[in-house]
């Protein structure tokens, strides 16, 4: 079965927005052996959407539409699809009740226009939306499956995983696509490629793609096979060759983020953690606490933007700050050791640096960052010169702090 | 004149790659008053590309194809377009000479398959490529303009700017597109629409789109005019009608983020800020410090995940924690007042809540969040019930904290 995806929304035709939902859907569809043949992006215009949908309906067996299910007049998908298929829309009372209940739970009254979201084409199924108000729609007609999903990513992803994947699994047969992602920390993308290109180049199945994403490098392998087992065996073969070339820079092969891996180690070793951040401004603690259950090992920390707070919250002596400056190796060390002591955590992390765009000097340029990890065995401090803008320098700082922590607690 | 863009390349149909060239082209086209109506992504398959191109040729006056001009068998654009238009391809000796010269400059010999790149449909112009080997192609036929550009961004951008923009400028009759974005805080999307739909509905120019993005609601207006001034006047007219309906919920009309607006107010009023976060885990401080120069007003804060740290860093009394529980109105107030006092800031913010997925009870469900803002005039505390998952609850908490702060310092 081949699929095509239609993203609906005038904002996706501006210079400022691009469709990212289709990447998520493609990954899920591929895992079922379904390939995406076309993607189309069209504005909130019923006539143009009708034209596009009519063409897709003629050539594809599985059509997924995203967006255009909101409560406003802009939200034209329900009507446009029903028109092309010659179906009428009817209001589903249960959907209205669910939306009203959702509003009631947060102490609000449902605005009248939300009733539009309860319109479903005759003969279609509606798909409950656990994360929002708009239900999805599932239509089967003339041997085609048409799925309409809400646009917000967290709504779309939850609905597709829970409601659509099981149904699609029942429908597909034959060739399977399996993927594996090796996540790598502590190496630049070019070095990852240099190390593994000679290994993956001879293989067309699995295919290999290297991606740089949010500070981590990801090696994506994708294999076709007659069965899942066959595809998995191909992945195993190539993975076993690649792993030695990247060694312990690989921190995950099953999708975990670096903060999740670090959290698993901390739980396993029964260690607690505290942080003292300057240039990252809370990004490190924010990443650590993204992980559900992080309160088990993360006690908290300080964002010490001012020098006074470096002293008050992390016990850095004013003399040290005066002698070496806030962005220095001794201050990073003092931040890590001080926050560990004050919070009575097993491990303390300190970060200080210059994220820019201002504040750099010849001696201490933008991108200079010191990171320290302190535990009962002592303190490791490293100096970095990160490339890029403020956002990237902060991201790389948090990434290398997590990577230093991972190596520290693993040993 | 309306445009549509076709991106050709099988890699753009994988989970790992998305088309970004079209954002660049859209920005350039908009500056000429040309709107993009459709974008289609199709793999390296001559038959499928033919189907897509045939449909676009019927409905659009300007069609831009990207990619598929390389020297390999995969590069099918030249042939597929020529087939649909009933044109034959001929080899242009000058193009071959240029490609051979390019290779010679770097001491290499042109591979034989590069001659494919010199194939141009009869009657078409070829566009020199300063950054690579594949020339572009410009076809005019039946009142349509068809432009074929190479896929690599630096080749495409240079070629489009130098070769296509001047030609297109001559073709368009001066119509200009101008856009404006009103950013709204503190209202759900459906209420924003309910308030302003009666106002924007009668207008087709400007067109209006409402978007929900990262906790903020954005109202996008886009106007066409014979001149920039005319388009701006249309935007002014509609903006002046919409503004009273949303009142002071509009925090920006020139692109600033909520954290930037709050930063501008803090600088203007010469106030300093400190934060004490529990469930947001540092997200609020991270957002505040995304803004370059935030060290001027943000002193820092505490991420007090554990109760001990709520006491140590923000001076919350253990008795208060015991009596009301960590997630409570009095504790939010004590966090805000305590961090303000300890850090000696003009304003203190305290956040405590249950982000989930675990930790909720009937009395204190997941999504319950208390936010407090304390300054010299006293402390405001609000209770929220946020919908969604952990990530969304944390995001909305940080958003409403910034919005409470904005309202507080504005007055």
Interface residues (C-beta under 8 A of the other chain):
Chain A: X9 X10 X11 X12 X13 X14 X15 X16 X18 X19 X20 X22 X23 X24 X26 X27 X30 X35 X36 X37 X38 X39 X40 X41 X42 X43 X44 X48 X51 X52 X55 X59 X70 X71 X72 X73 X74 X102 X105 X106 X107 X108 X111 X112 X113 X114 X131 X132 X133 X152 X154 X158 X179 X209 X211 X220 X222 X275 X277 X280 X281 X282 X283 X284 X285 X286 X288 X289 X290 X292 X293 X294 X295 X298 X299 X300 X301 X302 X303 X304 X305 X306 X308 X309 X312 X313 X342 X343 X344 X356 X357 X358 X390 X391 X394
Chain B: X12 X13 X14 X15 X16 X17 X18 X19 X20 X22 X23 X24 X26 X27 X30 X35 X36 X37 X38 X39 X40 X41 X42 X43 X48 X51 X52 X55 X59 X179 X188 X189 X190 X191 X193 X194 X197 X201 X207 X209 X210 X211 X212 X220 X222 X275 X277 X280 X281 X282 X283 X284 X285 X286 X288 X289 X290 X292 X293 X294 X295 X298 X299 X300 X301 X302 X303 X304 X305 X306 X308 X309 X312 X313 X342 X343 X344 X356 X357 X358 X367 X385 X386 X387 X388 X389 X390 X391 X392 X394
